[in-house]
Amino acid sequence: MEKNILVYNNKTGIAEKMAPLFAGEGLSVLVAADIEHLYTILSSAQIHLMLVDVELNDKGWDRGIEMIANLRKKSSIPLIVVSAQSAETAKIMALEAGADDYVTSDCNPLELMARIKSQLRRYTQLVNMCANIDRIYRVDDLVIDDTQRKVTVEGKNVRLTPIEYKILRFLVQQRGKVFSNSQIYENIWHMQAIGADNTIAVHIRHIREKIEKNPKEPRYLKVVWGNGYKVG
């Protein structure tokens, strides 16, 4: 997938300077001349990295640092400052304000490209990690890792059939809610529940035998008499 680089305040000409390397890496460039345009692009386009040139001198020092801090509050995407200012103090303050990296505008284009690719890799890994975390469900010592379709109880693997896994995952995702046999059947099989009571009861019994220390006094998968089943 093509990645989009947003360049702000292109006074250093970094967009043109990097154009051949960006093209070779399949990177698309969007240029924002002012802060309003920058925020418009951020809200309307999928941006993967920002190259930001801010004034870090006697005339605009505070405004430049404030802008970096505001950008970081609004977005977590990689932000590299490209500045004509080579003072170590400028670099430290920019990084403390939230920049991920800092380079001077006269840096070697190949070095900047390497830094960009490094930030893109780290960001992609972070996004993937967060996506995977969203697919791990926990109820005390019961853990469902939906990325690997694996269930563990107190760290020990539990082998469930595909249907048992889907039923347990469904109830864990809806933790605390009570579902009737018909509701469970329709959510798992995606068809009208006809004679579902026995089918669900059998699967529930098998799941309990596998995840509960004492299936007669379940800790996780509980019956709500006259209503159905719930987890938690």
Summary of the structure (lengths in Angstrom):
residues: 232
radius of gyration: 26.7
end to end distance: 40.8
largest distance: 78.4
contacts: 650
relative contact order: 0.09
helix: 47%
strand: 21%
